[in-house]
Amino acid sequence: MTQLAPLQPEENGAVIQDWQPENERFWQQRGKRIANRNLWISVFCLLLAFCVWMLFSAVAVNLNKVGFTFTTEQLFLLTALPSISGALLRIPYSFVIPVFGGRRWTAFSTGILLVPCLWLGFAVQDTSTAFSIFVLIALLCGFAGANFASSMGNISFFFPKAQQGGALGINGGLGNLGVSVMQFAAPLAVSIAVFGAFGGGAQHTSSGETIWLQNAAWIWVPFLLVATLAAWFGMNDLAAAKSSLREQLPVLKRGHLWVMALLYLATFGSFIGFSAGFAMLAKTQFPDISILHYAFFGPLLGALARSAGGIISDRLGGVRVTLANFVLMALFAALLFLTLPGEGTSGSFSAFFAVFMGLFLTAGLGSGSTYQMIAVIFRKLTLEKASAEGKDIETAQREAVTETSAALGFISAIGALGGFFIPQTFGLSLSMLGTPTGAMKIFLAFYLLCVGVTWLVYGRKNKF
């Protein structure tokens, strides 16, 4: 890293005017400390956002048990709606950090998640609550999924390019842990009266079990309050990261944006899609297995792998890691066919589980490596363009971080669509063919396509 400008006196306010992450002396003396503080608060907020995003994966399966009479199709819709609204909302969320500031937006976007949590807790206690109300709450939960775009864009401003892969991998990977945390914690929370009389009465299922379904939503309320306060008082806005929406929109014209969106859909889309659909798929293929006891392992493995994917990519190069990863994803997708029940065979749950863990692992690794690629590619392209136009280095650096942040957020919106399409594809394959093999053939072909695209666009030319 090179020194870009003389250091200014250290600032202690919420808004930092002087920010030079590529300046080695600045980074070691103050930048690293500030960036890490913002990173870890961001991780906490993002983890809770993923918990809220996945609320209906824990609630929908219990609604009819406590007296609601929704159809299976309606329950599936409730689990899918947060993915759709989350994906769509990630597009505007991609551009908000330079407009409003990372501290302000993180505090606001975390605080508003209290609305669906509190509302859902009351709604599940009244069996006369209309389905349309649950639809609205599910769509509001999608705001939590959108937080990923703004969170990753914000963190990209704080770190030098050589460390962005690791920082983004930690933020995204540990944030993704919210999927596993939700699937592990919610069943425990609904089994006890966590909030006493304040938390409402117990509900009795048709099997005689006593549960407090509202706890699946309300258990996150105190943590969201703490996270909101931590973001407001502990994070920073960067004046250097300020830009208008007009300055960010040109990123949509870059061809690499759409290529990387395809690759990220294959990685993160697989992670979030398999997280939503794995338990249901396993139940259809191996009905004698209590899959809810094991469902959280896959998202846990994938989330931890994401952090590793970013760090490894900083060392070995994102293109290499991504290319090798897609080869492994295709291999695991092919092996899955051998584990499923079929004519004359009952299948092997242990093999099925092991292969799916491989898919979760590679989906997580690929999510980290593709995000590292995005940061490197858009930074280089923007700096080259600025240099060709004769702009000074500080202006070029500012444009680079702005465009990179916008690209990271927009591409994450495309990736989130996997949370809807993968479970729906499994369901369609099961309804039409009676087996998930049709869906797996589509996924296998898609992963092979991504191997070719990664090699032809990035690996063969070795430009990044």
Helices and strands as residue ranges (DSSP letters): E 15-16, H 24-26, I 27-31, H 32-53, H 55-63, G 64-66, H 72-93, H 97-100, H 102-111, H 114-123, H 131-158, G 161-163, H 164-189, G 196-199, E 203-204, E 210-211, H 215-218, H 221-234, E 237-238, G 239-241, H 245-248, G 249-253, H 255-285, G 291-293, H 297-316, H 318-336, G 337-339, H 349-388, H 393-416, H 418-433, H 437-454, I 455-459
